[in-house]
Structures are given as structure tokens and as C-alpha cells.
């Protein structure tokens, strides 16, 4: 466990010999995600990107926003007793 923690810490620490890049970025050509990444807030560009992807998907597949309130009439299909 200690070796694994040490190696992860080493691989996600900037290295002057690599031009202040992370060894993991050099090796894998991508950033490693750690539990510390969950603490940081999501960058606004990622949020905008997700919103744009959702809008594109909804437009292509004809999805519509649906909002329901209490006592609205809705139709429900029970798949439990359907014959195949």
C-alpha cells in the first residue's frame, strides 16, 4: 500500500526534468484522476460542454423537456406482466 501511494504521488507531481510536466502525462498522454480531483469544482468549460452535448442529443433524438406536477394525469405502461 505504501509503495502504491508513493508511486501515485510521484507520478502526479510536476517534474523539472520533464519541463514541469507530470510523469503520468508523459507516459500516458493524459492526466491521471485522483480522489483530490473530486474535491475541486468542475471547470465551467466542462459544464458548458456537457450542456451542449445534452442539447445536441435532445435535438437529434426529438427529446422534449417534460415537467410534472402533483395530480397531473400520466399514462404508465406496466412491463412486468407483458408476454414476450
Secondary structure by P-SEA (a helix, b strand, c coil): caaaaaaaaaaacccccccccccccccccbbbbccccccccccaaaaaaaaaaaaaaaaaabbbbbbbcccbbbbbbbcccccc
